Amino acid sequence: MTTGLKLYRSEGHTEHWIGEDRHGALLIFPAKVRGWMLRTPFVGSRLDLEEVSPVLARGTKWPGAVGGRPRDPSGKPSRTVGIRATDDERAAWQRAAEGSGISLTDWARRSLNQVAARAAGTSARVRRTKGRRD
């Protein structure tokens, strides 16, 4: 999969990436997790830029980053699901995730999918009406 967007680095900005957006504009952003959220227009010279592999910007949320493992084996994009939780609930979930040796996100996804599968199995059974026999 390729997006066609180009990623650059510059000796003058060693802690940043310079990447194209979907309109071809160059933006500079921190080379760290979710760095794309802090992007600003790049005002330097294109001659000072060295093109690098877009894979290097994985995790920054830059739209041109490619590679890594897809969240869903079908390749479908995933969406964020917000859950309100107390500090005690979150701490308990975090302990359970760490006890399983996985991230909280993966633990929540696995746990919710297991409950959903059980519920689907339960709802698939024929339910009897009170006092009625078939």
HELIX and SHEET records of a PDB file:
HELIX    1   1 GLY A   35  LEU A   38  5                                   4    
HELIX    2   2 ARG A   46  ASP A   48  5                                   3    
HELIX    3   3 PRO A   54  ALA A   57  5                                   4    
HELIX    4   4 ASP A   87  SER A  100  1                                  14    
HELIX    5   5 LEU A  104  ALA A  124  1                                  21    
SHEET    1   A 5 THR A  40  PRO A  41  0                                        
SHEET    2   A 5 LEU A  26  PRO A  30 -1                                        
SHEET    3   A 5 HIS A  13  GLU A  20 -1                                        
SHEET    4   A 5 LEU A   7  SER A  10 -1                                        
SHEET    5   A 5 GLU A  50  VAL A  52 -1                                        
END                                                                             
